[in-house]
C-alpha cells in the first residue's frame, strides 16, 4: 500500500514538473493562445457593431429616396391635372355647347407646324362628335382640327358650333348599330343615329329616304363639324 501511494506521488510530481518545463521552454505559444482566446470575441463584436449601423443607414437612405420619388411624382401629377383642368375650363368658356350633355376628354398632344397643342375630344356618351379642340400651350389660344384641315382653325371662325339648324336628304346605303350611311347629292355621308331624335324615323331600310337635321356644317362628305339633331323618313 505504501509502495502504491509513493508511486502515485511520484507520477503526479513528474507530470507537474513536465508541464512547468513545457511552459518555461515555450512561453510565446502560451501567450498567443491566450491572446487569441481573449481577442476573438472582441473582433466578432466589432464586426457585428460595424455592420449594423451600415445596414441601418442603407435602409434609411432607400426609404428616403422612395419618399422623395413619391412626393415628386405626386407633384408632377397634381401639376398635370391642374394644367389640364385649366385648359378644359378655357375651352368650355369659349365653345358654345351644352356641357351638361357633352364631355371633354384629353388626347395625346399634337404638334402642328412646329407648335405643340393640348388636344381634347368632344364626347357624347360613347361617341366622339365634332372636331378636335386644340389649346396652344404657348399663347393658350383655342383652335379646332379635323382630318381634312391643312392648319388649325381659330375657334371664333369655326362654324361647327353655330346653332342654326340645317338639313340634308339622302338614301340609305348601309346601316349599323350606331350610324347610318346615306347617299346624297354630294356623295356618301355617315351620320350617327344613337342619342338623337328619331321619333319620326319609322323605317331604316336600304333605299329609304332620310332627312337629316343638324347644326354646324357638312362640307361635301365631311361630317366632322356637324352635330346631328334628328333623323326622319321622307317620301
LINPE-V41808 format. One record per backbone hydrogen bond with DSSP energy under -1.0 kcal/mol. NH is the residue of the N-H (numbers start at 1). CO is the residue of the C=O. If there is no record, write none. Layout:
NH;CO, NH;CO
This chain:
5;1, 6;2, 7;3, 8;4, 9;5, 10;6, 11;7, 12;8, 13;9, 14;10, 15;11, 16;12, 17;13, 18;14, 19;15, 20;16, 21;17, 22;18, 23;19, 24;20, 25;21, 26;22, 30;26, 31;27, 32;28, 33;29, 34;30, 35;31, 36;32, 37;33, 38;34, 39;35, 40;36, 43;39, 44;40, 45;41, 46;42, 47;43, 48;44, 49;45, 50;46, 51;47, 52;48, 53;49, 54;50, 55;51, 56;52, 57;53, 58;54, 59;55, 60;56, 61;57, 62;58, 63;59, 64;60, 65;61, 66;62, 67;63, 68;64, 69;65, 70;66, 71;67, 72;68, 73;69, 74;70, 75;71, 76;72, 77;73, 78;74, 79;75, 80;76, 81;77, 82;78, 83;79, 84;80, 85;81, 86;82, 87;83, 88;84, 89;85, 90;86, 91;87, 92;88, 93;89, 94;90, 95;91, 97;95, 99;97, 101;98, 102;98, 103;123, 105;121, 107;119, 110;117, 112;115, 115;112, 117;110, 118;135, 120;133, 121;105, 123;103, 124;127, 127;124, 129;122, 132;145, 133;120, 134;143, 135;118, 136;141, 137;116, 140;136, 143;134, 144;153, 145;132, 149;146, 153;144, 155;142, 157;154, 162;159, 166;214, 168;212, 170;210, 171;183, 172;208, 173;181, 174;181, 176;179, 180;191, 181;174, 182;189, 183;171, 184;187, 187;184, 189;182, 191;180, 193;178, 197;229, 201;198, 207;172, 208;205, 210;170, 211;232, 212;168, 213;230, 214;166, 215;227, 217;225, 219;222, 222;219, 226;223, 227;215, 229;213, 230;213, 231;197, 232;211, 233;200, 234;209
